[in-house]
Amino acid sequence: MKNTKPKLSLGSKCLWLLCRSVAIMPHWYQYGFLTTIIYAVMRYVVRYRRALILQQLSTSFPEKSDEEIDEICNEFYRHLAEVVICTMSLAGITDEQRRDAVKFNIPDDVREALKDKHFIILASHHGFWEYAQFVGMSMPGYCEIGAYHPLSSKAWDDLFLHLRSFEDVIPISSKRYLRYFVDHKDTGVNGKPMMLGMASDQNAPPKGDIHWYNFLNQQTLFFEGGEQLATRFNLPVVYFSMQRQSAGRYHCDMIMVYDGQESVEKHEITERYVRLLEKDIQRDPARWLWSHRRWKFVPDPETGAPIKVAKRKVS
């Protein structure tokens, strides 16, 4: 199935042309000169959300010294500069470059357990998360349905929808996600089973059945939509563990979290995901998206009810 890319508005066309101009540049220029410039601007000129990054790192790694925290922060800026270039490069990436950008390790037993089934991918913002949509090149015969949260700017939203749309990759708004799956669960998408991709480490609003997870030394809320979908429809769940190999290139291990049949307690699937994500962050802390405010709520010491944390001034 050749997926038709969404049409671009005038504003998003200008943004796409900017991305395209970067995408056609040589790899050494993108990840040498351009990333250095972007890093220097974010680190030394704009000091992009530095106070927030340092605060979240210090709370997550209380055993580390100020010098170690500062070093991770600086390395995060380098990573974020690479993320910018990786994202812009999607405007001109070829199938050959997609195969070269990320290598997927899919064990034979996992591949066999998922064969001809719909399944859920629990990804995260560790590494370069957009590469998760390339898994279909290593698992042909599936259609990947990626959940996304629409951006407030229509021009940017149109651009990202365009960048995320490839053959057998369809981005669907999180609000429409469940309905889309239900509508296609019996027939698949063009007869193909679905890989349901979700980045479950975004800021989760406190609603419904509140459950706190101990994550990086803090009580944390997580989206549990993946677990709810898995247990309701007996869908296997896998986790994507992404490790940087070199500039713009990653290795991704597909790890089975839930086979779709096992009897599990409520919150167990999400708990397994949280532990795998935490392990990845502790192994390589600079590759997580520290510039986004992750802990907006804390539990009340007596009742456990969520209390909104006052927003701190960030710079």
ZAGUPA-742867 format. One line per field, with one value per residue (C-alpha): x, y, z; chain; residue number from 1; residue in one letter. Coordinates in steps of 0.2 Angstrom, whole numbers. Each point is the difference from the previous one (the first is absolute). Layout:
c1 X|...
c2 Y|...
c3 Z|...
ch A|...
i NUM|...
aa a|...
***
This chain:
c1 0|7|-5|-5|9|-12|0|10|-7|10|8|5|7|12|5|1|12|11|1|2|15|8|-5|10|16|14|0|16|-6|-17|8|16|-2|-19|-2|15|-8|-17|8|10|-16|-11|14|9|-12|-18|4|-15|-10|16|-7|-14|13|12|-15|-7|17|5|-16|1|18|3|16|9|10|-4|15|-8|-17|7|10|-16|-9|13|-1|-18|1|11|-13|-14|10|1|-18|-4|11|-7|-18|4|8|-16|-5|12|4|0|-4|19|3|-14|7|17|-6|-7|3|-13|4|-16|3|-7|-11|-7|-3|-9|-11|-6|-2|-16|-7|-4|13|4|17|4|13|7|10|17|11|-8|-18|-5|10|-12|-11|13|-3|-11|15|6|-18|-8|-18|-6|-7|6|-12|8|-9|4|-6|-4|10|-8|8|-9|16|11|-13|-2|19|2|-14|8|17|-7|-10|9|-5|-11|2|-15|0|-17|-5|-1|-18|-4|12|-12|-14|12|6|-18|-5|15|3|-10|7|16|6|-1|0|16|1|4|15|-7|14|-1|12|-6|12|-8|-8|-15|-15|-7|-17|-10|9|15|16|17|16|16|11|17|-2|-17|-18|-6|-15|0|-12|-8|-9|12|-4|-18|-1|11|-10|-17|4|14|14|18|11|18|12|13|16|10|19|10|14|7|-7|-17|1|-8|-2|-17|-4|-18|-4|-16|-10|-16|-5|-18|-5|8|-10|6|-5|-6|14|13|3|3|11|11|1|5|14|7|-1|8|14|4|0|12|11|1|-9|4|-11|-16|-11|4|-5|-18|-8|-4|-5|-15|-9|5|-10|-8|10|-16|-12|10|-10|9|6|5|18|2|9|18|8|11|13
c2 0|16|13|17|14|14|16|14|18|15|2|-19|0|14|-11|-16|9|5|-18|-6|12|-8|-18|1|5|-12|-10|7|18|-4|-8|9|18|3|-10|10|16|-5|-7|16|11|-11|-2|17|13|-5|-12|-9|-5|-3|3|-13|-13|2|-1|-16|-8|4|-7|-16|-3|6|-10|10|15|17|-2|-17|8|14|-12|-9|16|5|-17|1|17|-10|-13|12|8|-17|-2|16|-6|-18|8|12|-14|-10|12|-8|-17|-15|-18|-4|14|-6|-18|8|12|-13|-19|-10|-15|-11|-17|-15|-5|18|0|-16|5|15|-8|5|9|18|5|16|9|9|13|15|16|-8|0|6|-6|4|-14|-12|2|-9|-17|-5|-1|-14|-8|2|-5|12|17|11|12|14|9|19|15|14|16|17|7|-6|3|-10|-14|-1|-1|-14|-10|1|-5|-15|-7|-14|-16|-10|13|10|13|1|13|-8|6|-11|-14|-13|3|-3|-16|-6|4|-10|-14|-13|4|9|14|-5|-18|3|-2|16|5|12|12|11|11|-3|11|17|10|-9|10|-6|-8|-16|-13|9|-12|7|-8|1|7|8|3|8|-4|1|-1|-10|-2|-17|-1|-13|-11|2|-3|-16|-8|5|-8|-13|9|-3|14|4|13|9|2|12|3|13|-8|16|17|-3|-19|-11|-18|-6|-16|-6|-7|-10|8|-10|-14|4|-16|1|4|16|12|17|12|-14|3|18|-4|-11|14|12|-11|-3|19|4|-12|8|18|-6|-8|16|14|14|-9|4|15|10|17|-5|2|-18|2|12|-9|-8|-11|8|-8|-5|-5|-3|12|10|17|12|6|19|3|6|14|-9|7
c3 0|-5|13|-7|10|6|-10|7|3|-6|17|2|-18|5|16|-11|-13|15|5|-17|-3|16|-6|-16|8|3|16|6|-2|9|15|0|-4|2|17|7|-4|7|15|3|-2|12|13|0|-8|4|14|-5|16|9|17|-3|-7|15|13|-8|-2|18|7|-11|5|18|1|-13|3|-7|-12|-6|-2|-10|-11|-4|-4|-12|-9|0|-10|-13|-1|-2|-14|-9|3|-10|-14|0|-1|-14|-9|-1|-14|-12|7|-12|3|0|13|11|0|5|13|12|1|9|10|0|8|-9|15|0|-19|1|15|-10|-16|-9|16|4|14|10|-1|16|-5|9|-2|3|-15|-16|2|-18|-6|8|-15|-11|8|-14|-11|11|2|-17|-1|14|0|14|8|10|14|0|10|-12|1|3|-15|-16|-10|11|2|-19|-1|13|-8|-16|7|9|-15|-9|-9|12|14|4|14|10|13|17|2|-15|3|9|-13|-14|8|3|-18|-7|12|-9|-18|4|-11|-18|6|11|19|10|10|12|5|16|8|18|10|-4|13|6|7|16|-4|3|10|7|2|5|-6|8|-14|1|19|-2|0|-18|-11|-16|-14|1|-16|-7|15|-1|-19|3|13|-8|-16|5|-10|2|6|-4|6|-12|9|-11|1|-9|-11|-8|-6|-7|1|13|5|7|9|0|17|4|15|-1|-11|-1|9|17|16|7|14|-4|-4|-2|-19|3|15|-11|-13|13|7|-18|-4|17|-4|-17|8|13|-12|-11|8|-13|-13|9|-3|15|-7|2|17|5|18|0|14|17|12|15|15|9|-14|-15|-10|-14|5|-14|2|-2|-17|3|-10|-13|-11
ch A|A|A|A|A|A|A|A|A|A|A|A|A|A|A|A|A|A|A|A|A|A|A|A|A|A|A|A|A|A|A|A|A|A|A|A|A|A|A|A|A|A|A|A|A|A|A|A|A|A|A|A|A|A|A|A|A|A|A|A|A|A|A|A|A|A|A|A|A|A|A|A|A|A|A|A|A|A|A|A|A|A|A|A|A|A|A|A|A|A|A|A|A|A|A|A|A|A|A|A|A|A|A|A|A|A|A|A|A|A|A|A|A|A|A|A|A|A|A|A|A|A|A|A|A|A|A|A|A|A|A|A|A|A|A|A|A|A|A|A|A|A|A|A|A|A|A|A|A|A|A|A|A|A|A|A|A|A|A|A|A|A|A|A|A|A|A|A|A|A|A|A|A|A|A|A|A|A|A|A|A|A|A|A|A|A|A|A|A|A|A|A|A|A|A|A|A|A|A|A|A|A|A|A|A|A|A|A|A|A|A|A|A|A|A|A|A|A|A|A|A|A|A|A|A|A|A|A|A|A|A|A|A|A|A|A|A|A|A|A|A|A|A|A|A|A|A|A|A|A|A|A|A|A|A|A|A|A|A|A|A|A|A|A|A|A|A|A|A|A|A|A|A|A|A|A|A|A|A|A|A|A|A|A|A|A|A|A|A|A|A|A|A|A|A|A|A|A|A|A|A|A|A|A|A|A|A|A|A|A|A|A|A|A|A
i 1|2|3|4|5|6|7|8|9|10|11|12|13|14|15|16|17|18|19|20|21|22|23|24|25|26|27|28|29|30|31|32|33|34|35|36|37|38|39|40|41|42|43|44|45|46|47|48|49|50|51|52|53|54|55|56|57|58|59|60|61|62|63|64|65|66|67|68|69|70|71|72|73|74|75|76|77|78|79|80|81|82|83|84|85|86|87|88|89|90|91|92|93|94|95|96|97|98|99|100|101|102|103|104|105|106|107|108|109|110|111|112|113|114|115|116|117|118|119|120|121|122|123|124|125|126|127|128|129|130|131|132|133|134|135|136|137|138|139|140|141|142|143|144|145|146|147|148|149|150|151|152|153|154|155|156|157|158|159|160|161|162|163|164|165|166|167|168|169|170|171|172|173|174|175|176|177|178|179|180|181|182|183|184|185|186|187|188|189|190|191|192|193|194|195|196|197|198|199|200|201|202|203|204|205|206|207|208|209|210|211|212|213|214|215|216|217|218|219|220|221|222|223|224|225|226|227|228|229|230|231|232|233|234|235|236|237|238|239|240|241|242|243|244|245|246|247|248|249|250|251|252|253|254|255|256|257|258|259|260|261|262|263|264|265|266|267|268|269|270|271|272|273|274|275|276|277|278|279|280|281|282|283|284|285|286|287|288|289|290|291|292|293|294|295|296|297|298|299|300|301|302|303|304|305|306|307|308|309|310|311|312|313|314|315
aa m|k|n|t|k|p|k|l|s|l|g|s|k|c|l|w|l|l|c|r|s|v|a|i|m|p|h|w|y|q|y|g|f|l|t|t|i|i|y|a|v|m|r|y|v|v|r|y|r|r|a|l|i|l|q|q|l|s|t|s|f|p|e|k|s|d|e|e|i|d|e|i|c|n|e|f|y|r|h|l|a|e|v|v|i|c|t|m|s|l|a|g|i|t|d|e|q|r|r|d|a|v|k|f|n|i|p|d|d|v|r|e|a|l|k|d|k|h|f|i|i|l|a|s|h|h|g|f|w|e|y|a|q|f|v|g|m|s|m|p|g|y|c|e|i|g|a|y|h|p|l|s|s|k|a|w|d|d|l|f|l|h|l|r|s|f|e|d|v|i|p|i|s|s|k|r|y|l|r|y|f|v|d|h|k|d|t|g|v|n|g|k|p|m|m|l|g|m|a|s|d|q|n|a|p|p|k|g|d|i|h|w|y|n|f|l|n|q|q|t|l|f|f|e|g|g|e|q|l|a|t|r|f|n|l|p|v|v|y|f|s|m|q|r|q|s|a|g|r|y|h|c|d|m|i|m|v|y|d|g|q|e|s|v|e|k|h|e|i|t|e|r|y|v|r|l|l|e|k|d|i|q|r|d|p|a|r|w|l|w|s|h|r|r|w|k|f|v|p|d|p|e|t|g|a|p|i|k|v|a|k|r|k|v|s
***
